[in-house]
Amino acid sequence: MFDALTRSWNLVKASARVLSADKELLVFPVLSGVLVTLVSLSFIVPFALLGERTKGDEANALAVLAMFLFYVSTYFVIFFCNSALVGAALIRLRGGDPTVADGFRVASSRLGVIFGYALIAGTVGMLLRAARDQSKNILVRTAVSFLGASWSVATFLAVPVLVNEDVGPVDAIRRSLQLLKRSWGEQLAGNAGLGLVFFFAYLLVGLLGFGGAFLLAGVNGTAALAVLGVTVLAFGALAIVGGALNGIYTAAVYRYAAEGASEDTFFEPGLVRSAFRS
């Protein structure tokens, strides 16, 4: 357990060194969050109108269509911003000095492929959700969760493949799985390193923030609300930094898997490789 925490912390520090050199990489997760929020808000009215004006099979069909469009739109925004982030991170890891414009240029050059990948991911997401929602059997729901986790593993390197190689979305998924098998076997063991560190960070912020607000509630309501506001902002900051670090780490993993580059100015020898065990 201690070794896993140490390795996870080292991965965070290495990714943070890249982020420190290129703080503008934070623009991409911020933009992703803003656009996802706007997409979600834009679907509130259509969903409300569907509930009021349609009935029966027609309502179900339109609801499925609207949900699919929502999935695809959301995935497209996320994948586009992630592609820009990974593209810029790869430039830095290879010794360059990327700008925000460089990231958007990389993502824009692969716009059609990113949209195709969003269509595939949206379809998979819809199918998994439908399978989970329509069954109350714990075994079926567990199997669906396992399939979802397997999909995440299979597509772990899909975004860097999309932005770095001249392939389509289906081939990008195949290439992602091929790289994982070639480098680390079938079982991904250390992928959750960054997530582990940020889990504890969220836990600490939540305990301090919500605990402090609870203690202040009976004494000073205004102060309690202020603490809650700061806590929410802290959660948002953690999400932004975590998204940037995850994109940077994904770029480093891709370099190791596709190019055999297991070290650079930021990642120590063997650090990326040690995150994965067969």
ZAKENU-780102 format. One line per 10 residues: number of its first residue (from 1); their letters; for each residue y, x, z of N, C-alpha, C. Coordinates in steps of 0.001 Angstrom, whole numbers, plus 500000, padded with zeros to 6 digits. Atoms other than C-alpha are relative to their C-alpha. Example, Ala and Ser with C-alpha at 12.3 -4.5 7.8 and 13.67 -1.06 7.14 Angstrom:
// residues 2
1 = AS = 498810/500890/500000/495500/512300/507800/501200/500900/500000 | 498810/499180/499940/498940/513670/507140/501090/499230/500730
***
This chain:
// residues 278
1 = MFDALTRSWN = 498796/500836/500000/500000/500000/500000/501260/500874/500000 | 498848/499105/499924/502385/502820/500928/500222/500719/498672 | 499884/499324/501297/501623/504639/497658/500604/499070/498955 | 499475/500977/500959/502314/501458/495675/501497/499792/500205 | 498583/500180/499721/505662/500973/497429/500802/501228/499579 | 499314/498768/500390/506596/504618/496876/500161/500083/498487 | 499953/499960/501454/505712/504431/493179/500995/498971/499466 | 499076/501046/500440/507622/501161/492799/501450/500436/500216 | 498646/499563/499708/510689/502634/494461/500433/501108/499048 | 499688/498923/500952/510522/505715/492216/500320/499443/498620
11 = LVKASARVLS = 499722/500641/501286/510400/503460/489149/501387/499370/500000 | 498681/500604/499886/513461/501586/490377/501077/501070/499910 | 499010/498921/500004/515334/504844/490981/500166/500606/498614 | 499922/499427/501345/514454/506223/487546/500737/499057/499051 | 499317/500984/500846/515538/503005/485808/501467/499889/500386 | 498614/500090/499529/518668/502930/487973/500822/501179/499511 | 499266/498847/500529/519598/506424/486773/500465/499731/498576 | 499594/500386/501354/519616/505101/483229/501153/499006/500066 | 498958/501023/499875/521687/502099/484307/501304/500613/500483 | 498801/499329/499518/524101/504398/486135/500712/500727/498860
21 = ADKELLVFPV = 499416/499303/501147/524609/506366/482919/500594/499018/498990 | 499532/501020/500959/525130/503147/480913/500157/498665/500720 | 499779/501228/499228/526549/500465/483200/500246/498798/499097 | 499766/501114/500930/527434/498418/480126/498725/499242/499666 | 501259/500712/500225/523739/497510/479910/499930/498716/500823 | 499961/501209/499173/524510/494933/482616/500545/498808/499221 | 499437/501092/500807/526348/492931/479949/498897/499101/499450 | 501042/500781/500664/523075/491832/478376/499339/498966/500916 | 500539/501043/499124/521448/490113/481403/501045/498979/500425 | 498940/500963/499672/524817/488554/482287/500148/498987/498875
31 = LSGVLVTLVS = 499870/500889/501157/525174/487154/478775/498776/499094/499882 | 501217/500808/500058/521560/485977/478859/500065/498844/500985 | 499893/501060/498997/522163/484052/482077/501011/498939/499624 | 498956/500949/500406/525361/482466/480772/499512/499110/498862 | 500460/500767/501159/523791/481425/477463/498864/499051/500361 | 501082/500886/499568/520656/480034/479119/500558/498798/500749 | 499357/501111/499283/522877/477967/481401/500642/499016/499022 | 499361/500862/500996/524848/476652/478412/498957/499203/499206 | 501069/500703/500718/521632/475815/476547/499443/498879/500863 | 500535/501024/499088/520315/473953/479599/500948/498822/500119
41 = LSFIVPFALL = 499019/501076/499891/523537/471992/479960/500063/499173/498724 | 499916/500717/501274/523520/471097/476265/498848/499032/499798 | 501150/500893/500136/520122/469428/476673/499994/498882/501042 | 499976/501038/498963/521076/467288/479684/500267/498634/499394 | 499652/501290/500623/522716/464549/477585/498877/499479/499107 | 501118/500511/500813/519909/464334/474969/498827/499492/500836 | 501102/500450/499142/517293/464090/477727/500345/498678/500681 | 499572/501243/499347/519323/461381/479498/499969/498832/499018 | 500002/501060/501005/519757/459376/476292/498584/499587/499621 | 501396/500319/500311/516046/459604/475551/499412/499072/501043
51 = GERTKGDEAN = 500538/500831/498930/515258/458103/478919/500540/498593/499978 | 499365/501313/499968/517668/455201/478438/499700/499148/498758 | 500024/500753/501254/517183/454228/474773/498630/499917/499338 | 501319/500006/500636/513517/454819/473995/498930/499591/501003 | 501113/500439/499160/510246/453469/475301/498667/500380/499353 | 501364/499839/500489/506513/454045/474977/499762/501275/499230 | 500407/498832/500789/505073/456346/472334/501183/500709/499356 | 498825/499395/500612/508428/456861/470658/500711/500911/500994 | 499362/499195/498970/509914/458109/473921/499221/501274/500263 | 500829/498821/499748/506973/460451/474487/500133/501031/498884
61 = ALAVLAMFLF = 499897/499084/501135/507189/461903/470978/501353/500706/499986 | 498673/499405/499996/510947/462449/471191/500176/500959/501182 | 499906/499136/498821/510620/463915/474689/499300/501334/499747 | 500738/498769/500325/508028/466417/473473/500807/500864/499038 | 499192/499269/500972/510237/467358/470515/501210/500645/500674 | 498824/499470/499312/513300/467756/472733/499616/501163/500915 | 500453/498933/499117/511330/469857/475228/499654/501260/499212 | 500348/498849/500835/510010/472067/472437/501260/500718/499527 | 498746/499400/500439/513522/472622/471079/500688/500739/501142 | 499414/499342/498828/514685/473447/474590/499300/501330/500279
71 = YVSTYFVIFF = 500776/498780/499784/511880/475991/475033/500383/501068/498981 | 499718/499033/501063/512562/477647/471679/501418/500550/500140 | 498609/499555/499860/516331/477759/472226/500151/500967/501167 | 499913/499145/498817/515941/479247/475690/499349/501352/499749 | 500694/498739/500284/513385/481830/474574/500787/500847/499008 | 499248/499246/500996/515529/482790/471593/501160/500752/500656 | 498874/499367/499308/518546/483482/473807/499510/501175/500850 | 500526/498956/499119/516450/485476/476288/499503/501193/499191 | 500560/498913/500808/514631/487487/473611/501096/500774/499260 | 498914/499320/500703/517845/488229/471707/500717/500966/500940
81 = CNSALVGAAL = 499309/499140/499036/519591/489583/474807/499098/501133/500480 | 500939/498944/499604/516465/491480/475887/499838/501038/498904 | 500103/499072/501128/516185/492984/472410/501204/500926/499945 | 498792/499179/499977/519781/494178/472618/499943/501013/501137 | 500108/499116/498842/519142/495635/476084/498997/501120/499750 | 501041/499002/500252/515917/497389/475093/500430/500957/498895 | 499529/499148/501085/517462/498671/471866/500991/501044/500492 | 499024/499065/499448/520374/500227/473764/499329/500992/500944 | 500700/499119/499068/518057/501627/476447/499200/501066/499261 | 500760/499020/500788/515876/503295/473810/500915/501085/499439
91 = IRLRGGDPTV = 499047/499003/500486/518944/505003/472354/500317/501008/501102 | 499705/499115/498875/519771/506410/475801/498815/500888/500347 | 501187/499224/499636/516197/507507/476547/499683/501077/498970 | 500223/499004/501053/516115/509365/473238/501153/501002/499900 | 498928/499007/499948/519248/511289/474153/501319/499551/499447 | 498754/500502/500558/521920/509084/472589/500921/499425/501060 | 499013/500602/499105/524932/507356/474107/500351/498609/499472 | 499839/501324/500601/524642/503632/473343/501213/499241/500529 | 498960/500939/499590/527365/501009/473473/499423/498586/499948 | 500422/501403/500078/527130/497241/473863/499847/499582/498540
101 = ADGFRVASSR = 500064/500325/501429/527814/496963/470140/498711/500524/499373 | 501256/499451/500521/524817/499205/469432/498832/499075/500329 | 501072/500909/499608/522556/496868/471389/499996/498739/499164 | 499919/501222/500805/523818/493786/469570/499675/500271/498533 | 500322/499657/501391/523524/495582/466251/498488/500064/499805 | 501462/499913/500076/519853/496344/466932/499383/498609/500013 | 500563/501346/499895/519121/492759/467976/500327/499159/498774 | 499593/500801/501155/521078/491219/465100/499215/500365/498748 | 500760/499564/501179/519165/493296/462560/498584/499424/499988 | 501350/500564/499895/515952/491630/463804/500067/498519/500367
111 = LGVIFGYALI = 499739/501376/499584/517362/488116/464208/498882/499041/499591 | 501033/500910/500481/514777/486322/462043/498676/500197/500712 | 501258/499703/499315/511843/488068/463690/500055/499523/501448 | 499837/500465/498623/513214/487305/467160/499862/498484/500062 | 500130/501457/500025/513503/483630/466219/498536/499590/499799 | 501417/500297/500196/509915/483636/464942/499198/500215/501265 | 500680/499734/498727/508761/485172/468214/500320/498913/501019 | 499615/501093/499110/510721/482492/470112/499207/498732/499682 | 500809/501155/500378/508877/479809/468121/498581/500107/500559 | 501366/499794/499483/505513/481310/469094/499992/499843/501517
121 = AGTVGMLLRA = 499947/500071/498543/506508/481735/472741/500268/498578/500480 | 499729/501383/499642/507915/478205/472849/498764/499126/499867 | 501239/500759/500198/504677/476778/471469/498994/500298/501110 | 500928/499611/498928/502571/478739/473956/500467/499414/501335 | 499468/500544/498752/504870/477705/476801/499784/498512/500125 | 500216/501451/499986/504656/474036/475844/498536/499658/500251 | 501424/500275/499839/500875/474117/475576/499537/500289/501424 | 500392/499651/498632/500477/475855/478921/500556/498978/500998 | 499418/500992/499089/502852/473422/480611/499271/498666/499903 | 500713/501267/500181/501096/470415/479106/498633/500045/500664
131 = ARDQSKNILV = 501321/499865/499388/497702/471725/480227/500098/499971/501514 | 499835/499965/498551/499001/472339/483734/500413/498635/500550 | 499473/501272/499490/500868/469028/484109/499006/498853/499876 | 500912/501117/500240/498078/466826/482733/498707/500094/500793 | 501225/499857/499216/495417/468110/485083/500338/500222/501471 | 499850/499807/498564/495172/467828/488858/498851/500835/500572 | 501126/499181/499579/491994/469883/488954/500476/501415/500312 | 499520/498699/499582/492675/473065/490882/499426/501125/499146 | 500620/498971/500831/490234/475048/488725/500691/500091/498634 | 499312/500020/501295/491948/473949/485512/501384/500617/500130
141 = RTAVSFLGAS = 498650/499459/499800/495390/474738/486900/499959/501512/500235 | 500161/498558/499780/494143/478144/488057/499730/500708/498680 | 500310/499412/501303/492716/478823/484589/501250/500079/499129 | 498760/500004/500770/496042/477857/483003/500933/501110/500489 | 499177/498929/499438/497873/480200/485374/499498/501368/499543 | 500586/498740/500460/495463/482974/484409/500346/500247/498530 | 499636/499858/501410/496123/482304/480710/501467/500392/499850 | 498583/499647/500046/499856/482451/481351/500232/501460/500360 | 499877/498594/499613/499486/485791/483132/499474/500913/498901 | 500568/499205/501094/497304/487088/480290/500972/500088/498829
151 = WSVATFLAVP = 498997/500009/501074/499952/486067/477773/501131/500977/500332 | 498942/499082/499587/502576/487969/479771/499578/501455/499818 | 500510/498644/500160/500389/491082/479767/499921/500362/498521 | 500174/499729/501432/499617/490796/476055/501324/500241/499297 | 498696/499901/500667/503308/490488/475148/500965/500925/500740 | 499147/499150/499172/504616/493056/477634/500888/500908/499160 | 499239/499075/500844/505738/495421/474863/500447/499360/498684 | 499660/500669/501258/506442/492803/472187/501464/500195/499630 | 498572/499865/500313/510244/493030/472463/500341/501399/499493 | 499703/498675/500578/510483/496834/472074/499328/500243/498651
161 = VLVNEDVGPV = 500638/499887/501314/507994/496595/469198/500851/499299/498955 | 499183/500764/500942/510166/493947/467538/501251/500767/499584 | 498731/499346/500314/513324/496046/467768/499816/501405/499418 | 500189/498605/500396/511752/499389/466917/499079/500178/498795 | 500956/499867/501091/509073/498678/464303/500198/498862/499006 | 499787/500977/501066/509219/496831/461000/498779/499090/499876 | 501128/500924/499982/506722/494088/461871/500502/498599/500308 | 499683/501372/499682/506711/490320/462193/499605/499656/501423 | 500277/500379/498609/506349/488369/465451/498519/500019/500365 | 501436/499996/499707/502563/487932/465202/499489/501431/500113
171 = DAIRRSLQLL = 500417/498603/499955/502040/491606/464421/500583/500715/501208 | 499399/499392/498816/504398/492498/467274/499141/499727/501237 | 500881/500336/498877/502116/490680/469718/498714/500816/499917 | 501213/499198/500180/499054/492394/468263/500259/501464/500336 | 499645/498612/499748/500804/495753/468407/500201/500244/501500 | 499796/499897/498562/501827/495138/472023/498672/500125/500732 | 501316/499966/499366/498246/494434/473028/499267/501288/499655 | 500647/498761/500434/497017/497406/471015/500517/501200/500800 | 499418/498889/499258/499403/499776/472783/499534/500007/501447 | 500470/500078/498619/498372/498528/476204/498543/500443/500115
181 = KRSWGEQLAG = 501413/499614/499972/494672/498900/475429/499835/501498/499784 | 500143/498589/500334/495147/502345/473948/500387/500883/501181 | 499457/499115/498978/497103/503708/476862/499407/499787/501390 | 500392/500244/498613/495795/502008/479958/498778/499104/500170 | 501147/500891/499841/492697/499963/479245/500434/498554/500048 | 499763/501439/500061/492527/496239/479749/500720/499447/501226 | 499420/500559/498779/493815/495847/483277/501318/500675/500330 | 498669/499510/499669/497504/496234/484050/500152/499935/501516 | 499999/499992/498543/497827/497336/487660/501388/500193/500604 | 498733/499674/499361/501321/498668/488256/501210/499335/499400
191 = NAGLGLVFFF = 498890/500645/500696/503446/496362/486098/500987/499338/500958 | 499153/500739/499064/504787/494577/489174/500833/500909/500890 | 499272/499071/499141/506444/497705/490588/501433/499593/500275 | 498617/500416/499825/510007/496616/489969/500077/498655/500717 | 500006/501311/499362/509172/493059/490968/499748/500093/501488 | 500314/499825/498581/507761/494269/494275/501230/500419/500783 | 498794/499545/499325/510935/496106/495200/501031/498885/500092 | 498995/501055/499993/513153/493204/494206/499564/498787/500814 | 500467/501061/499106/510945/490736/496068/500496/500255/501419 | 499539/499665/498654/511766/492559/499281/501523/499938/500086
201 = AYLLVGLLGF = 498537/500084/500009/515418/492766/498267/500456/498542/500117 | 499674/501428/499905/515573/488986/497701/499687/499467/501396 | 500403/500470/498676/513725/488409/500961/501024/500414/501048 | 499027/499504/499030/516165/490574/502918/501327/499260/499886 | 498740/500712/500204/519241/488950/501358/499884/498555/500472 | 500195/501385/499582/517793/485489/501956/499974/499846/501507 | 500078/500073/498535/516968/486160/505594/501364/500216/500643 | 498684/499720/499427/520371/487674/506329/501009/498909/499664 | 499015/500977/500436/522372/485181/504282/499779/498611/500579 | 500274/501355/499518/520681/481893/505098/499883/499966/501518
211 = GGAFLLAGVN = 500075/499937/498542/519924/483004/508649/501388/500049/500618 | 498637/499923/499485/523562/483963/509189/500742/498684/499857 | 499341/501296/500213/524792/480677/507708/499505/498965/501006 | 500571/500954/499037/522434/478725/509962/500587/500219/501392 | 499459/499691/498678/523699/480534/513074/501483/499631/500095 | 498563/500304/499989/527339/480000/512061/500295/498516/499845 | 499757/501417/500315/526898/476332/511106/500515/499220/501202 | 499577/500744/498805/527290/475099/514677/501278/500520/500603 | 498806/499391/499418/530257/477359/515386/501205/499870/499065 | 498901/500027/500969/532339/477567/512212/499426/499618/498636
221 = GTAALAVLGV = 500553/500493/501257/531405/475455/509203/500561/500731/498785 | 499391/499294/501123/533863/477227/506896/499374/501375/499816 | 500618/498670/500063/532414/480631/507762/498568/499901/499488 | 501377/500194/500455/528886/479292/507211/499958/499793/498487 | 499940/500221/501446/529845/478051/503732/500351/501296/499259 | 499624/498732/500623/531442/481406/502968/498793/500936/499917 | 501194/499164/499992/528247/483216/503971/499008/499519/498948 | 500890/500556/501030/526221/480856/501759/500482/500394/498603 | 499454/499617/501302/528553/481576/498853/499740/501455/499678 | 500262/498577/500202/528222/485326/499324/498516/500232/499733
231 = TVLAFGALAI = 501452/499866/500200/524432/484938/499533/499604/499630/498579 | 500290/500424/501369/524314/483044/496238/500470/501064/499004 | 499494/498945/500876/526482/485710/494602/499107/501240/500054 | 500895/498854/499860/524179/488402/495998/498706/499778/499234 | 501202/500323/500776/521153/486631/494506/500271/500180/498505 | 499648/499846/501412/522947/486506/491158/500117/501453/499600 | 499863/498572/500294/523811/490213/491337/498639/500672/499925 | 501353/499437/500022/520197/491079/492154/499279/499621/498711 | 500656/500450/501232/518998/488996/489194/500523/500788/498794 | 499406/499259/501114/521411/490780/486841/499508/501438/499983
241 = VGGALNGIYT = 500447/498607/499925/520526/494270/488054/498501/500093/499724 | 501443/499998/500230/516808/493417/488109/499658/499816/498536 | 500239/500203/501424/516963/492147/484530/500293/501249/499192 | 499650/498769/500714/518699/495320/483362/498958/501085/500243 | 500987/498967/499682/516245/497604/485181/498658/499707/499342 | 501265/500364/500636/513271/495664/483821/500017/500338/498509 | 499886/499665/501413/514533/496063/480254/499937/501498/499767 | 500028/498544/500108/515088/499786/480784/498580/500522/500180 | 501366/499545/499742/511611/500237/482228/499069/499645/498844 | 500806/500400/501151/510058/498292/479359/500191/500971/498841
251 = AAVYRYAAEG = 499720/499027/501055/511783/500662/476929/499298/501326/500279 | 500665/498747/499639/510415/503671/478841/498489/499908/499803 | 501440/500206/500183/506895/502233/478811/499646/500030/498518 | 500253/499999/501439/507124/501629/475066/500017/501425/499448 | 499936/498611/500474/508171/505242/474482/498716/500746/500353 | 501236/499319/499592/505150/506421/476435/498818/499503/499176 | 501157/500584/500692/502726/504032/474733/500002/500315/498517 | 499941/499864/501456/503946/504385/471142/500261/501425/499548 | 499573/498677/500437/505362/507891/471071/499443/501129/500854 | 500546/498980/499117/503567/509680/473906/501047/500701/500831
261 = ASEDTFFEPG = 498921/499386/499224/506895/510417/475605/499932/499503/501433 | 500204/500438/498617/505981/510236/479299/501086/500490/500937 | 498924/499515/499155/509110/511966/480558/501257/500194/499161 | 498727/499713/500633/512793/512445/479771/500967/500389/501103 | 499002/499611/499005/516032/513145/481600/499940/499132/501245 | 499940/500965/498913/515569/510069/483767/498651/499754/500673 | 501324/500283/499460/511810/509518/484203/499219/501302/500178 | 500725/498781/499689/509850/512297/485902/498627/500000/499324 | 501328/499909/500632/506552/513568/484414/498975/499123/500715 | 501081/500814/499455/503750/511049/484913/500435/498734/500704
271 = LVRSAFRS = 499546/501168/499246/505955/508407/486556/499669/498700/499286 | 500308/501209/500762/505611/505826/483778/498491/499818/499897 | 501444/500072/500163/501953/506676/483227/499321/499520/501275 | 500653/500342/498737/501150/506256/486925/500135/498529/500354 | 499809/501422/499713/502362/502645/486866/498874/499155/499447 | 501066/500753/500638/499295/501642/484854/498661/500668/500272 | 501337/499475/499758/495642/502033/485763/498969/499111/499310 | 501049/500784/500663/492564/500951/483785/498920/499676/501010
***
